[in-house]
Amino acid sequence: MALTIDVHRYLQSIDDDAYRALHTASAAPVFYDWRFLSAAEHSPLLPVEKVFYLCAHDGDALVGFLPAYLQRVAAIDPLGLLERTTGVRDGGSDLGLFSHIMHCWDSTVPALADRPDARTALLRAFKQLARDGGARHAGLLSVQAPDLLEQARGNGFSGRHLVDRYDVDLRRFASFEQFVQELPGDGRCEMNRQLRKFEASDATATVIAPPFDEVLERLTELCFRTTARNGTPQYFPPAPLARFVRRCGALVRLVVVECEGELVGGIICFEQGDRILLWSAGVVYDRSSFSPYTLCFASAYRYAFARGLKRLEGGRLNERIKRRLGLLPTPLYSLIARDLLPAALDARAGLPAAPAVDPARRASH
């Protein structure tokens, strides 16, 4: 049967069992888990004009998927990454259609391994959807997979290095103690120094699973204050972030460091399969004798080794500190189709204007 692309406005209009089967079969990262997508739809962390979900079907079988967020260019890029690396900037009220949200650091196009045609069809439909929605640009953010980079470049997307994320393969180490011993020299000395200070204090460090009670709201407030201190107060608004995390449910683990009953550090993490992803950190440095940030990482490492996890992902930025903590860079790329023609102009140029996007089957391939 012909491959078809459906565009949905709401995640709940997609068969969740079919989607979960695709998510598993495609080995898509945690950012494409149903719960994460639901959180991004219902509690957006940055302003979103509209949300779309592009689904590729072969008959009744879901074989590919792509989330898309219509946003003001000014809203999508609070870290300034796109402007610095691609020159994409807000011209006043420019719209862009982006996949995934900026808070994701591993964007892909989930599809069955034997269906590269589904990815191609989704990329083409994504670009047309951007035109239909009046977006000046269409883009995939934070892409790592080489095959997707090549495929997107062949479909009119320009690839540029966006930023690095920092990961470590834990399978090389038998224990946390061995891991610390094999850190870079300055990292090993600093980790041991901070661990000694922590052990001499009355502070506690724990990793907790849901339910989180009020500790979650305290941590999201701390994450907000930390990012505000670094110049991006809009990146993790505390109340939407707490709602976001609660919607993610059992995906989430909280690393929590407390000193005399006060929260001095914490990281919101996701655990998926054999890996843990350290997603959003909040710290305050003047309430303890040790570095809460270092202790948060130490606690996450200990948790990962105790659980037999194989990989720890440490997020983006803070290169010097993350290398010192044993993480190595993985380059991430943006894929941007820029200065798109409106659908009406496409039609005048002899190209068929796409039908309205809401929400039913819209194209065959």
FENTA-V435149 format. One record per residue. N is the residue number from 0. PHI is phi as a letter, one per 30 degrees, with the letter a starting at -180 (* if undefined). PSI is psi as a letter, one per 20 degrees, with the letter a starting at -180 (999 if undefined). D_LAST is the distance of its C-alpha to the last C-alpha in Angstrom with 2 decimals. Layout:
BEGIN
n=N phi=PHI psi=PSI d_last=D_LAST
n=N phi=PHI psi=PSI d_last=D_LAST
END
This chain:
BEGIN
n=0 phi=* psi=q d_last=9.76
n=1 phi=d psi=q d_last=6.02
n=2 phi=d psi=p d_last=5.09
n=3 phi=b psi=q d_last=6.05
n=4 phi=c psi=p d_last=8.00
n=5 phi=c psi=q d_last=11.59
n=6 phi=c psi=p d_last=14.29
n=7 phi=c psi=q d_last=17.79
n=8 phi=c psi=i d_last=21.09
n=9 phi=b psi=p d_last=23.20
n=10 phi=d psi=h d_last=23.08
n=11 phi=d psi=i d_last=24.98
n=12 phi=d psi=i d_last=22.20
n=13 phi=c psi=p d_last=20.26
n=14 phi=d psi=o d_last=21.61
n=15 phi=d psi=h d_last=23.94
n=16 phi=d psi=g d_last=24.44
n=17 phi=d psi=h d_last=20.78
n=18 phi=d psi=g d_last=20.63
n=19 phi=d psi=h d_last=23.88
n=20 phi=d psi=g d_last=22.77
n=21 phi=d psi=g d_last=19.76
n=22 phi=e psi=g d_last=22.22
n=23 phi=d psi=g d_last=24.61
n=24 phi=d psi=h d_last=22.31
n=25 phi=d psi=i d_last=20.79
n=26 phi=h psi=k d_last=24.37
n=27 phi=d psi=q d_last=23.50
n=28 phi=d psi=r d_last=26.68
n=29 phi=d psi=h d_last=28.80
n=30 phi=d psi=i d_last=27.30
n=31 phi=c psi=j d_last=24.27
n=32 phi=d psi=q d_last=26.61
n=33 phi=e psi=g d_last=26.21
n=34 phi=d psi=h d_last=29.73
n=35 phi=d psi=g d_last=29.23
n=36 phi=d psi=g d_last=26.16
n=37 phi=d psi=g d_last=28.23
n=38 phi=d psi=g d_last=31.10
n=39 phi=d psi=h d_last=29.12
n=40 phi=d psi=g d_last=27.98
n=41 phi=c psi=i d_last=31.41
n=42 phi=b psi=m d_last=33.73
n=43 phi=d psi=q d_last=32.18
n=44 phi=c psi=h d_last=34.43
n=45 phi=b psi=q d_last=33.49
n=46 phi=e psi=p d_last=32.76
n=47 phi=b psi=p d_last=29.20
n=48 phi=d psi=g d_last=28.15
n=49 phi=a psi=q d_last=25.06
n=50 phi=c psi=p d_last=23.10
n=51 phi=b psi=q d_last=19.38
n=52 phi=b psi=o d_last=17.47
n=53 phi=c psi=p d_last=13.72
n=54 phi=c psi=p d_last=12.66
n=55 phi=c psi=p d_last=9.72
n=56 phi=c psi=q d_last=10.20
n=57 phi=c psi=o d_last=9.98
n=58 phi=i psi=c d_last=12.01
n=59 phi=c psi=i d_last=14.85
n=60 phi=d psi=p d_last=14.84
n=61 phi=d psi=o d_last=14.42
n=62 phi=c psi=i d_last=13.23
n=63 phi=a psi=r d_last=13.10
n=64 phi=a psi=q d_last=14.84
n=65 phi=a psi=o d_last=16.07
n=66 phi=d psi=q d_last=19.09
n=67 phi=b psi=p d_last=19.73
n=68 phi=b psi=o d_last=23.15
n=69 phi=d psi=o d_last=23.98
n=70 phi=b psi=q d_last=27.44
n=71 phi=d psi=p d_last=30.12
n=72 phi=e psi=h d_last=30.26
n=73 phi=d psi=h d_last=33.94
n=74 phi=d psi=h d_last=33.23
n=75 phi=d psi=h d_last=30.68
n=76 phi=b psi=l d_last=33.00
n=77 phi=d psi=h d_last=36.51
n=78 phi=d psi=i d_last=37.15
n=79 phi=i psi=j d_last=36.53
n=80 phi=d psi=g d_last=34.29
n=81 phi=d psi=g d_last=31.51
n=82 phi=d psi=g d_last=34.10
n=83 phi=d psi=h d_last=36.14
n=84 phi=c psi=h d_last=33.41
n=85 phi=b psi=i d_last=30.90
n=86 phi=i psi=j d_last=32.95
n=87 phi=d psi=o d_last=30.60
n=88 phi=b psi=r d_last=33.13
n=89 phi=d psi=p d_last=33.55
n=90 phi=c psi=j d_last=34.40
n=91 phi=k psi=g d_last=35.93
n=92 phi=b psi=k d_last=33.28
n=93 phi=d psi=q d_last=30.05
n=94 phi=c psi=q d_last=27.10
n=95 phi=b psi=q d_last=24.70
n=96 phi=c psi=o d_last=21.69
n=97 phi=b psi=q d_last=22.49
n=98 phi=b psi=o d_last=21.46
n=99 phi=c psi=a d_last=23.71
n=100 phi=d psi=q d_last=27.06
n=101 phi=d psi=h d_last=29.73
n=102 phi=d psi=i d_last=31.66
n=103 phi=c psi=p d_last=29.13
n=104 phi=c psi=k d_last=29.90
n=105 phi=a psi=m d_last=27.10
n=106 phi=d psi=q d_last=23.65
n=107 phi=a psi=a d_last=20.56
n=108 phi=b psi=n d_last=16.99
n=109 phi=e psi=p d_last=17.75
n=110 phi=a psi=q d_last=15.45
n=111 phi=d psi=q d_last=16.46
n=112 phi=e psi=h d_last=18.02
n=113 phi=c psi=j d_last=16.14
n=114 phi=b psi=m d_last=12.63
n=115 phi=d psi=h d_last=12.52
n=116 phi=d psi=h d_last=8.78
n=117 phi=d psi=g d_last=8.93
n=118 phi=d psi=g d_last=11.39
n=119 phi=d psi=g d_last=9.65
n=120 phi=d psi=h d_last=6.77
n=121 phi=d psi=g d_last=9.91
n=122 phi=d psi=g d_last=12.01
n=123 phi=d psi=g d_last=10.13
n=124 phi=d psi=h d_last=10.01
n=125 phi=d psi=g d_last=13.58
n=126 phi=d psi=h d_last=14.77
n=127 phi=d psi=h d_last=13.66
n=128 phi=d psi=h d_last=15.28
n=129 phi=d psi=g d_last=18.33
n=130 phi=d psi=g d_last=18.62
n=131 phi=e psi=h d_last=18.43
n=132 phi=d psi=j d_last=21.12
n=133 phi=i psi=k d_last=23.38
n=134 phi=d psi=p d_last=23.23
n=135 phi=d psi=h d_last=24.67
n=136 phi=b psi=q d_last=23.20
n=137 phi=b psi=p d_last=20.38
n=138 phi=a psi=q d_last=21.45
n=139 phi=c psi=p d_last=21.48
n=140 phi=c psi=q d_last=25.13
n=141 phi=i psi=l d_last=27.12
n=142 phi=c psi=p d_last=24.69
n=143 phi=c psi=h d_last=26.48
n=144 phi=d psi=p d_last=24.07
n=145 phi=e psi=h d_last=24.12
n=146 phi=d psi=h d_last=20.75
n=147 phi=d psi=h d_last=19.03
n=148 phi=e psi=g d_last=21.25
n=149 phi=d psi=g d_last=20.25
n=150 phi=d psi=g d_last=16.49
n=151 phi=d psi=h d_last=16.88
n=152 phi=d psi=h d_last=19.29
n=153 phi=d psi=i d_last=16.89
n=154 phi=c psi=k d_last=14.57
n=155 phi=j psi=j d_last=17.49
n=156 phi=c psi=p d_last=19.44
n=157 phi=c psi=p d_last=23.12
n=158 phi=c psi=p d_last=24.78
n=159 phi=b psi=q d_last=28.40
n=160 phi=d psi=p d_last=30.80
n=161 phi=c psi=g d_last=31.26
n=162 phi=a psi=r d_last=33.87
n=163 phi=c psi=q d_last=35.01
n=164 phi=c psi=r d_last=35.21
n=165 phi=b psi=p d_last=38.08
n=166 phi=b psi=r d_last=37.99
n=167 phi=b psi=p d_last=40.36
n=168 phi=d psi=o d_last=40.01
n=169 phi=d psi=i d_last=42.74
n=170 phi=d psi=i d_last=42.84
n=171 phi=d psi=i d_last=45.19
n=172 phi=b psi=q d_last=47.89
n=173 phi=d psi=h d_last=49.96
n=174 phi=a psi=r d_last=50.99
n=175 phi=d psi=g d_last=51.08
n=176 phi=d psi=g d_last=54.49
n=177 phi=d psi=h d_last=53.22
n=178 phi=e psi=g d_last=50.32
n=179 phi=d psi=g d_last=52.85
n=180 phi=d psi=h d_last=55.05
n=181 phi=c psi=j d_last=52.25
n=182 phi=d psi=q d_last=51.21
n=183 phi=e psi=q d_last=52.01
n=184 phi=e psi=g d_last=55.73
n=185 phi=d psi=h d_last=55.61
n=186 phi=d psi=g d_last=53.04
n=187 phi=d psi=g d_last=55.18
n=188 phi=d psi=g d_last=58.32
n=189 phi=d psi=g d_last=56.66
n=190 phi=d psi=g d_last=55.03
n=191 phi=d psi=h d_last=58.35
n=192 phi=d psi=g d_last=60.25
n=193 phi=d psi=h d_last=58.05
n=194 phi=d psi=g d_last=58.16
n=195 phi=d psi=g d_last=61.97
n=196 phi=d psi=g d_last=62.15
n=197 phi=d psi=g d_last=59.90
n=198 phi=d psi=h d_last=61.95
n=199 phi=d psi=i d_last=65.13
n=200 phi=c psi=r d_last=63.85
n=201 phi=c psi=j d_last=63.47
n=202 phi=d psi=r d_last=59.75
n=203 phi=b psi=q d_last=57.12
n=204 phi=b psi=p d_last=53.57
n=205 phi=b psi=q d_last=51.27
n=206 phi=c psi=p d_last=47.65
n=207 phi=b psi=q d_last=46.81
n=208 phi=c psi=r d_last=44.04
n=209 phi=d psi=q d_last=43.44
n=210 phi=d psi=q d_last=45.25
n=211 phi=c psi=i d_last=46.35
n=212 phi=h psi=b d_last=48.79
n=213 phi=d psi=i d_last=49.90
n=214 phi=d psi=h d_last=49.41
n=215 phi=d psi=g d_last=45.75
n=216 phi=d psi=h d_last=46.73
n=217 phi=d psi=h d_last=49.42
n=218 phi=d psi=g d_last=46.98
n=219 phi=d psi=h d_last=44.33
n=220 phi=d psi=h d_last=47.20
n=221 phi=d psi=h d_last=48.26
n=222 phi=d psi=g d_last=44.74
n=223 phi=d psi=g d_last=44.70
n=224 phi=d psi=h d_last=48.16
n=225 phi=d psi=g d_last=47.26
n=226 phi=d psi=h d_last=44.18
n=227 phi=d psi=g d_last=46.19
n=228 phi=d psi=h d_last=48.93
n=229 phi=c psi=j d_last=46.48
n=230 phi=j psi=j d_last=45.35
n=231 phi=b psi=m d_last=42.15
n=232 phi=d psi=h d_last=43.44
n=233 phi=d psi=i d_last=40.15
n=234 phi=d psi=h d_last=38.22
n=235 phi=b psi=m d_last=39.50
n=236 phi=d psi=p d_last=40.95
n=237 phi=d psi=g d_last=43.10
n=238 phi=d psi=g d_last=42.47
n=239 phi=e psi=h d_last=38.63
n=240 phi=d psi=g d_last=38.75
n=241 phi=d psi=g d_last=40.88
n=242 phi=d psi=g d_last=38.58
n=243 phi=e psi=g d_last=35.58
n=244 phi=d psi=g d_last=37.45
n=245 phi=d psi=h d_last=38.60
n=246 phi=d psi=h d_last=35.06
n=247 phi=d psi=i d_last=34.19
n=248 phi=h psi=c d_last=37.00
n=249 phi=d psi=i d_last=37.64
n=250 phi=d psi=h d_last=35.47
n=251 phi=c psi=q d_last=38.27
n=252 phi=b psi=q d_last=41.53
n=253 phi=c psi=p d_last=44.12
n=254 phi=d psi=p d_last=46.50
n=255 phi=b psi=p d_last=49.62
n=256 phi=c psi=p d_last=52.79
n=257 phi=b psi=q d_last=55.76
n=258 phi=b psi=o d_last=59.21
n=259 phi=h psi=l d_last=62.03
n=260 phi=i psi=i d_last=59.57
n=261 phi=c psi=p d_last=57.55
n=262 phi=d psi=o d_last=53.94
n=263 phi=c psi=i d_last=54.06
n=264 phi=a psi=q d_last=50.69
n=265 phi=a psi=q d_last=47.49
n=266 phi=b psi=p d_last=43.88
n=267 phi=d psi=p d_last=40.97
n=268 phi=b psi=r d_last=39.10
n=269 phi=c psi=p d_last=36.18
n=270 phi=c psi=p d_last=36.63
n=271 phi=b psi=o d_last=33.63
n=272 phi=h psi=d d_last=34.17
n=273 phi=c psi=k d_last=36.37
n=274 phi=b psi=q d_last=36.35
n=275 phi=b psi=p d_last=37.80
n=276 phi=c psi=p d_last=36.50
n=277 phi=c psi=o d_last=39.16
n=278 phi=c psi=g d_last=37.43
n=279 phi=b psi=p d_last=39.96
n=280 phi=c psi=q d_last=43.64
n=281 phi=b psi=p d_last=46.67
n=282 phi=b psi=q d_last=50.16
n=283 phi=b psi=p d_last=53.56
n=284 phi=c psi=i d_last=56.02
n=285 phi=c psi=j d_last=59.40
n=286 phi=c psi=j d_last=59.86
n=287 phi=a psi=r d_last=60.20
n=288 phi=d psi=i d_last=61.94
n=289 phi=b psi=r d_last=58.81
n=290 phi=d psi=o d_last=55.31
n=291 phi=d psi=h d_last=53.09
n=292 phi=d psi=g d_last=49.95
n=293 phi=d psi=g d_last=51.19
n=294 phi=d psi=h d_last=52.22
n=295 phi=d psi=g d_last=48.81
n=296 phi=d psi=g d_last=47.24
n=297 phi=e psi=g d_last=50.03
n=298 phi=d psi=g d_last=49.46
n=299 phi=d psi=g d_last=45.72
n=300 phi=d psi=g d_last=46.48
n=301 phi=d psi=g d_last=49.10
n=302 phi=d psi=g d_last=46.79
n=303 phi=d psi=g d_last=44.08
n=304 phi=d psi=g d_last=46.64
n=305 phi=d psi=h d_last=48.12
n=306 phi=d psi=i d_last=44.74
n=307 phi=i psi=k d_last=43.85
n=308 phi=d psi=q d_last=40.79
n=309 phi=c psi=i d_last=39.41
n=310 phi=b psi=q d_last=38.16
n=311 phi=b psi=p d_last=39.13
n=312 phi=c psi=p d_last=36.97
n=313 phi=c psi=j d_last=39.11
n=314 phi=i psi=a d_last=36.81
n=315 phi=c psi=r d_last=36.96
n=316 phi=i psi=r d_last=39.90
n=317 phi=h psi=l d_last=43.63
n=318 phi=e psi=g d_last=43.33
n=319 phi=e psi=g d_last=47.07
n=320 phi=d psi=g d_last=47.71
n=321 phi=d psi=h d_last=44.69
n=322 phi=d psi=h d_last=45.59
n=323 phi=d psi=h d_last=49.11
n=324 phi=d psi=j d_last=47.80
n=325 phi=j psi=j d_last=46.19
n=326 phi=c psi=q d_last=42.54
n=327 phi=c psi=q d_last=40.65
n=328 phi=d psi=q d_last=37.89
n=329 phi=b psi=o d_last=34.18
n=330 phi=d psi=p d_last=32.45
n=331 phi=c psi=q d_last=29.63
n=332 phi=b psi=q d_last=27.40
n=333 phi=c psi=q d_last=25.69
n=334 phi=b psi=o d_last=22.37
n=335 phi=b psi=p d_last=22.55
n=336 phi=c psi=o d_last=20.64
n=337 phi=c psi=q d_last=23.67
n=338 phi=h psi=l d_last=24.77
n=339 phi=d psi=q d_last=21.46
n=340 phi=d psi=p d_last=21.63
n=341 phi=e psi=q d_last=21.53
n=342 phi=e psi=h d_last=18.76
n=343 phi=d psi=h d_last=21.47
n=344 phi=d psi=h d_last=22.33
n=345 phi=e psi=g d_last=18.80
n=346 phi=d psi=g d_last=18.92
n=347 phi=d psi=h d_last=22.34
n=348 phi=d psi=j d_last=21.22
n=349 phi=j psi=j d_last=18.89
n=350 phi=c psi=q d_last=15.64
n=351 phi=d psi=p d_last=14.09
n=352 phi=d psi=p d_last=15.47
n=353 phi=d psi=q d_last=13.33
n=354 phi=d psi=r d_last=14.67
n=355 phi=e psi=q d_last=17.12
n=356 phi=d psi=i d_last=16.16
n=357 phi=d psi=p d_last=18.54
n=358 phi=c psi=j d_last=17.59
n=359 phi=d psi=a d_last=15.35
n=360 phi=e psi=p d_last=11.73
n=361 phi=b psi=i d_last=10.41
n=362 phi=a psi=q d_last=6.74
n=363 phi=c psi=q d_last=3.80
n=364 phi=b psi=999 d_last=0.00
END
